[in-house]
Amino acid sequence: MNKADYLRMAFFNIKSNPVRTLLTMLGIIIGTACLIAVYALGRGGEWRIRDELQKFGIQRVWVYSCIDQNDQAPALTMEDASYLEQTLKGVESVQPTAYLQAGLKGVVGNAQVQLRGCTWGIEQEEGFKLLSGRTLSFRDAQEARSVIVLPQAVARQLFGEQQAVGQSVGISGIEFRVIGVLQDDSALGSGSTARCMIPLTTMQRYLGRTTIDEIALTLDSGDAVEPVAQVAQQLLDQRYQGQGYFRTVTLSKETQLASNIVLVFLLIIASVAALSLLVGGIGVMNIMLVTVRERRQEIGVRKALGATRRQILAQFLLESVLIALGGGLGGMLLGTGLTLIAASAIGLPVMLDGTVYLAAAGFSAIVGVFFGTYPARQAARLEPIAALRQG
């Protein structure tokens, strides 16, 4: 017999009992489907978490000055920001920021907000969504222009349904021209906690702020976040000869925590999938043992005609592997469908690739070989006369 004959006989024997074959495959189908869905949804969930953290700055380090109880510790200055920018390696940009509580007067109403004095280009780092107008420019900062960018809710509170861009708001007796409006789901927030952006140079020139509250460092790589944070703190400690108290904040711990949560989720569901595969493999072994018992006469005839133990072993092992691979293929189709449905329902991206399908096929084949070996060996060990007599 050649390989084609083995395949024809295996397919014939599998198709002769379709219901039993399908029930045998069921455990492998469920296990494989779980593996496919868990892999895809786990990767999609991890991507979504990282994407959300990226909006807040997964590759950023924030530096703060902690004022002591006697207000003796020095605050951060623009010179500190320039010093860190010139000294630190791997820093893509530096954004010093100052905050100031203020009341805004508009055409329709007033609003209590937090002014955020910042440098131009900050929207590229923090992913603000512009609704209308524009954000702060280099010329705004260079010339200390009296311009402001409002969150949508604040613009509505100050101007009602009127177009806010181009109008003016009063801050401490100074008129600021509205140049842009941001969506409320941006990082600036909304309502009483809303932050309105103005140039830092304008805040320093017209509103009396000489110091800054934080320095945000954007790095070339997220892998260097913690080392850069430590070096930045050491540099400032040296700069102030230990008289200042500075701290740095990163999202490394939050990112690691999110990854750990996803990993635990994957391990739990993968354990369920592995258990399903184990149950499916045991089902394959049981059915193959029944098949061997039912086909003893066939085995006796083939051995009497000259079939070797190796040929009988290969025949039954091939049937076991084909059943397992069939269950794996069904699981791939079911898992893909479940992934598409679940991803669409919860708003996750579909993260499927060829690797997971190759792994699923490999696992299925391994299950077929592992659980099919014992029944195949039982068939191969039958003596021709005893098999014919028992058959």
Protein Blocks (a to p, Z undefined) as FASTA:
>chain_A
ZZklmmmmmmmmmmmmmmlmmmmmmmmmmmmmmmmmmmmmmmmmmmmmmmmmmmnopabc
cddddddfkomaccddfklmmmmmmmpghiabdcdddddddddddfkbccddddddddeh
klmmnopacfbhcdddfklmmnopacddddfklmmmmnomacfehpacdeehiacddfbd
cdfkbmnbgajlbccdddfklmmmmnopabdfbdcdddfbfklmmmmmmmmmmmmmmmnn
opaccddddfklmmmmmmmmmmmmmmmmmmmmmmmmmmmmmmmmmmmmmmmmmmmmmmmm
mmmnopafklmmmmmmmmmmmmmmmmmmmmmmmmmmmmmmmmmmnopacdddfklmmmmm
mmmmmmmmmmmmmmmmmmmmpcfklmmmmZZ
